[in-house]
Amino acid sequence: MARSPAAVSVKSAAENGLAKSGRQAPRFGGHVNGGIKGSVARAVEIGAETIQIFVGSPQMWKEPNPAPADVVAFMEGVKKAKIGPVFVHGNYLVNLASASEVNLAKSIDNLRTALFLSDSIGASGLIFHPGSAGQASYDDALDKVLRSLHSVLSDYNGSCKLILEVCAGQGQTIGDKFSEFSDIINRLDRDKRLGVCWDTCHLFNAGYDVSSEQGLLDTMSEFEECVGFEWLYAIHANDSKTPLGARRDRHENIGMGCIGAEAFGRMLQVPQLRALPWILEVPGQDRNGPDRANLEVLRQLAQ
């Protein structure tokens, strides 16, 4: 397979450290607890420049319905603290390939409600896991995902993008191969309301070796050829408790897992990745989630 120009620039950056020559500095942050009410204070506490939040319970179907005053306070707080971009993470129960018609309907309604709400609070993207095929074939599951996304996006004209997250490959998940994102985006006529989020732990567990220089080159090349970096909007920065290809979703603090600090430093020298918001979803040094210590590790590696 011929290496794309994007991959060539990866090699150049990895070998020559070109990110030091005036390129855009990355913005670092994390998924912070507290939702619309308490997330800004937590973000300021840990020194986050960008954040991801839940707008409702991530494991209940209850429709989020924040008070208007809380929404105003959140948006004012984000502006005052100069935090951005803001992302929302979707409900974990959402499965756009569900074999259950009841769960599929709930998934579509929940994701659509969350998308409109995310747009109303000024979020740049709603990041979610596309779903699991269960016992269905990939083609059948893909058709279901496409129909579901069409329903979610029906009559939606907001600025917040609906962002599909790379999955670790547990079970029959949709989204652990770049070709699957290509299938979704192309079958939906390259709808600009969509986007993609990388999760470094998920990539690694799905078999994309971002821990080595050659593996990163290959990963970048495949993504450019299958999808294109114009579709990549955010990176979930997580080390991995489990080895390459384990197909498990076990996050670790930066530099303390199987990916390693050197690999994160290498990724942060790549222009296509460096310019994106990097959002921690790590356990944290005190096991209370993303923290200042992990953010400082990333900032040092980006130098």
VMD Tcl script that draws the C-alpha trace (Angstrom):
set ca {
  {0.00 0.00 0.00}
  {1.43 3.37 -0.99}
  {1.94 5.71 1.91}
  {-0.15 8.87 1.72}
  {1.31 12.41 2.02}
  {-0.23 12.55 5.50}
  {1.80 9.53 6.58}
  {4.97 11.03 5.10}
  {4.45 14.12 7.25}
  {4.03 11.85 10.29}
  {7.42 10.29 9.65}
  {8.98 13.70 9.17}
  {7.52 14.95 12.44}
  {8.46 11.82 14.34}
  {12.07 11.93 13.14}
  {12.73 15.65 13.15}
  {10.52 17.07 15.91}
  {8.93 19.59 13.56}
  {6.16 20.41 16.05}
  {8.61 22.71 17.86}
  {8.72 25.16 14.96}
  {5.71 27.33 15.67}
  {2.87 24.95 14.92}
  {-0.41 25.25 16.76}
  {-0.14 24.07 20.36}
  {-2.60 21.37 21.38}
  {-5.33 22.06 23.91}
  {-5.41 19.60 26.79}
  {-8.33 18.74 29.02}
  {-10.42 15.88 30.22}
  {-13.80 14.37 30.86}
  {-14.87 16.11 34.04}
  {-17.64 15.15 36.41}
  {-20.39 17.48 37.53}
  {-22.31 17.82 34.29}
  {-23.66 21.23 33.36}
  {-23.74 22.34 37.01}
  {-20.30 21.42 38.32}
  {-17.95 20.65 35.44}
  {-16.52 24.12 34.90}
  {-15.28 24.38 38.49}
  {-13.63 20.97 38.21}
  {-12.05 21.89 34.88}
  {-10.53 25.04 36.38}
  {-9.29 23.04 39.37}
  {-7.27 20.63 37.23}
  {-6.16 23.22 34.66}
  {-8.16 21.90 31.72}
  {-8.30 23.99 28.55}
  {-10.95 21.82 26.87}
  {-13.58 19.58 28.44}
  {-15.98 16.74 27.86}
  {-19.06 16.27 30.05}
  {-22.23 14.25 30.42}
  {-25.46 16.22 30.06}
  {-27.50 13.51 31.80}
  {-27.07 10.13 33.40}
  {-24.78 8.03 31.14}
  {-26.45 4.76 32.13}
  {-30.14 5.62 32.33}
  {-32.70 6.35 29.62}
  {-34.04 9.35 31.52}
  {-34.09 12.33 29.19}
  {-31.73 15.13 30.28}
  {-33.57 18.33 31.11}
  {-31.23 20.89 32.71}
  {-32.65 24.09 34.12}
  {-32.24 27.08 31.77}
  {-30.40 28.98 34.51}
  {-27.86 26.16 34.81}
  {-27.28 26.21 31.05}
  {-26.66 29.97 31.10}
  {-24.29 29.63 34.07}
  {-22.40 26.82 32.32}
  {-21.93 28.83 29.12}
  {-20.86 31.92 31.05}
  {-18.44 29.84 33.13}
  {-16.87 28.25 30.06}
  {-16.41 31.68 28.47}
  {-14.95 33.24 31.63}
  {-12.49 30.35 32.13}
  {-11.58 30.39 28.40}
  {-12.36 26.70 28.11}
  {-12.96 25.24 24.68}
  {-13.88 23.42 22.69}
  {-16.58 21.72 24.77}
  {-17.63 18.15 24.01}
  {-20.46 16.02 25.35}
  {-20.20 12.25 25.70}
  {-23.29 10.31 24.76}
  {-25.22 7.82 26.87}
  {-23.50 4.42 27.15}
  {-26.84 2.66 26.59}
  {-27.13 4.02 23.05}
  {-26.82 1.25 20.47}
  {-27.79 2.23 16.94}
  {-27.40 -1.40 15.80}
  {-29.54 -2.93 18.55}
  {-31.55 -6.04 17.71}
  {-34.25 -4.83 20.10}
  {-36.70 -2.45 18.43}
  {-37.50 -0.96 21.84}
  {-33.84 -0.26 22.65}
  {-33.20 0.99 19.14}
  {-36.03 3.51 19.42}
  {-34.77 4.63 22.84}
  {-31.24 4.97 21.43}
  {-32.37 7.17 18.56}
  {-34.51 9.38 20.81}
  {-31.78 9.70 23.45}
  {-29.05 10.56 20.97}
  {-31.23 13.05 19.10}
  {-32.24 14.80 22.35}
  {-28.59 14.89 23.48}
  {-27.48 16.34 20.13}
  {-29.95 19.23 20.25}
  {-29.09 19.87 23.91}
  {-25.35 19.73 23.20}
  {-25.81 22.29 20.45}
  {-27.81 24.54 22.78}
  {-24.98 24.69 25.34}
  {-22.38 25.55 22.70}
  {-20.70 22.16 22.46}
  {-18.61 21.47 19.37}
  {-19.36 17.76 19.29}
  {-21.43 14.96 20.81}
  {-19.14 11.93 20.99}
  {-20.76 8.49 21.13}
  {-20.17 4.79 20.51}
  {-22.05 3.66 17.38}
  {-23.19 0.35 18.84}
  {-22.90 -3.41 18.70}
  {-24.13 -5.76 15.99}
  {-24.87 -8.63 18.38}
  {-25.68 -11.71 16.31}
  {-26.43 -9.74 13.14}
  {-24.11 -9.62 10.14}
  {-22.01 -6.51 9.63}
  {-24.06 -5.46 6.59}
  {-27.33 -5.75 8.49}
  {-25.91 -3.88 11.49}
  {-24.49 -1.16 9.24}
  {-27.85 -0.64 7.54}
  {-29.46 -0.24 10.95}
  {-26.81 2.28 12.07}
  {-27.30 4.28 8.87}
  {-31.07 4.39 9.26}
  {-30.66 5.39 12.90}
  {-28.24 8.21 12.10}
  {-30.57 9.47 9.40}
  {-33.34 9.67 12.01}
  {-31.10 11.38 14.57}
  {-29.96 14.01 12.07}
  {-33.39 14.59 10.54}
  {-34.15 18.34 10.57}
  {-30.99 19.04 12.60}
  {-29.16 22.18 11.46}
  {-27.00 22.96 14.47}
  {-23.26 23.55 14.74}
  {-22.52 20.68 17.14}
  {-21.24 17.65 15.25}
  {-22.28 14.06 15.86}
  {-18.92 12.36 16.43}
  {-18.39 8.61 16.15}
  {-15.76 7.24 18.53}
  {-13.28 4.49 17.66}
  {-14.09 1.38 19.71}
  {-11.78 -1.13 21.37}
  {-13.37 -4.09 19.57}
  {-15.19 -5.83 22.41}
  {-17.96 -8.03 21.12}
  {-19.40 -7.13 17.72}
  {-18.94 -3.37 18.02}
  {-19.25 -1.07 15.05}
  {-16.29 1.28 14.83}
  {-13.15 -0.72 15.63}
  {-11.95 -0.49 12.01}
  {-11.37 2.68 10.02}
  {-13.11 1.09 7.05}
  {-16.34 1.05 9.07}
  {-16.21 4.82 9.57}
  {-15.62 5.14 5.84}
  {-18.70 3.00 5.20}
  {-20.84 5.18 7.48}
  {-19.59 8.54 6.20}
  {-19.73 7.60 2.53}
  {-23.15 5.94 2.76}
  {-24.47 9.13 4.38}
  {-23.16 11.21 1.45}
  {-20.23 12.56 3.48}
  {-22.56 14.51 5.74}
  {-20.55 17.33 7.33}
  {-22.62 17.06 10.50}
  {-20.60 13.93 11.30}
  {-17.09 13.48 12.64}
  {-14.70 10.95 14.19}
  {-12.94 10.79 17.57}
  {-9.83 8.71 18.20}
  {-9.35 7.06 21.58}
  {-5.73 5.99 21.94}
  {-6.56 3.09 24.28}
  {-9.33 1.90 21.97}
  {-7.13 2.15 18.88}
  {-4.39 0.15 20.56}
  {-6.78 -2.55 21.73}
  {-8.41 -2.74 18.31}
  {-4.98 -3.58 16.85}
  {-3.71 -0.16 15.72}
  {-0.19 0.02 17.15}
  {0.10 3.68 18.10}
  {2.84 2.71 20.58}
  {5.56 2.34 17.92}
  {6.83 4.70 15.23}
  {6.03 2.34 12.37}
  {2.68 1.45 13.89}
  {1.75 5.13 14.12}
  {2.82 5.65 10.51}
  {0.66 2.74 9.40}
  {-2.29 3.90 11.51}
  {-2.11 7.43 10.12}
  {-1.78 6.17 6.57}
  {-4.77 3.84 6.87}
  {-6.95 6.54 8.42}
  {-6.05 9.05 5.73}
  {-6.81 6.57 2.97}
  {-10.03 5.21 4.52}
  {-11.51 8.32 6.09}
  {-9.36 11.46 5.89}
  {-8.10 13.74 8.64}
  {-10.65 16.42 7.83}
  {-13.12 14.16 9.67}
  {-11.07 13.85 12.89}
  {-12.18 16.33 15.55}
  {-10.89 15.10 18.92}
  {-8.59 12.64 20.66}
  {-9.38 10.78 23.86}
  {-5.90 10.50 25.39}
  {-5.66 7.29 27.41}
  {-2.90 4.79 28.07}
  {-3.93 1.13 28.10}
  {-3.85 -1.44 30.88}
  {-4.01 -4.20 28.26}
  {-1.64 -5.11 25.39}
  {-1.95 -4.45 21.67}
  {-4.97 -6.15 20.13}
  {-6.48 -7.26 23.45}
  {-9.89 -5.87 22.41}
  {-10.62 -4.60 25.91}
  {-11.46 -1.11 27.16}
  {-9.19 -0.59 30.17}
  {-7.79 2.93 30.48}
  {-4.57 3.79 32.33}
  {-2.82 7.04 33.28}
  {-0.56 8.53 30.62}
  {2.82 6.78 30.50}
  {1.80 4.07 32.95}
  {0.35 1.55 30.50}
  {1.21 -0.51 27.46}
  {1.28 2.46 25.07}
  {3.85 4.42 27.06}
  {4.98 8.03 27.42}
  {7.35 7.92 24.44}
  {4.47 7.05 22.13}
  {2.35 9.94 23.38}
  {5.28 12.28 22.87}
  {5.60 10.97 19.31}
  {1.89 11.47 18.58}
  {2.06 15.00 19.93}
  {4.71 15.92 17.36}
  {2.40 15.03 14.45}
  {0.67 18.09 12.93}
  {-2.64 16.34 12.20}
  {-2.91 15.19 15.83}
  {-1.20 18.07 17.60}
  {-3.76 20.60 16.41}
  {-6.67 18.68 17.94}
  {-8.15 18.87 21.47}
  {-6.73 16.08 23.66}
  {-9.25 14.88 26.24}
  {-8.18 12.66 29.12}
  {-10.42 9.80 30.27}
  {-7.83 8.31 32.62}
  {-8.36 6.94 36.16}
  {-6.19 9.72 37.63}
  {-3.40 9.53 40.17}
  {-5.92 9.55 43.04}
  {-8.43 7.41 41.09}
  {-10.84 10.34 40.79}
  {-10.57 10.75 37.05}
  {-8.57 13.16 34.88}
  {-6.30 15.33 36.98}
  {-3.66 18.04 36.81}
  {-0.83 15.48 37.04}
  {-1.87 13.71 33.83}
  {-2.38 17.03 32.06}
  {1.13 18.11 33.02}
  {2.55 14.86 31.63}
  {0.90 15.59 28.28}
  {2.09 19.19 28.28}
  {5.66 18.12 28.97}
  {5.52 15.51 26.21}
  {4.25 18.15 23.78}
  {7.32 20.34 24.26}
}
mol new
graphics top color blue
foreach p $ca { graphics top sphere $p radius 0.5 }
foreach p [lrange $ca 0 end-1] q [lrange $ca 1 end] { graphics top cylinder $p $q radius 0.2 }
display resetview
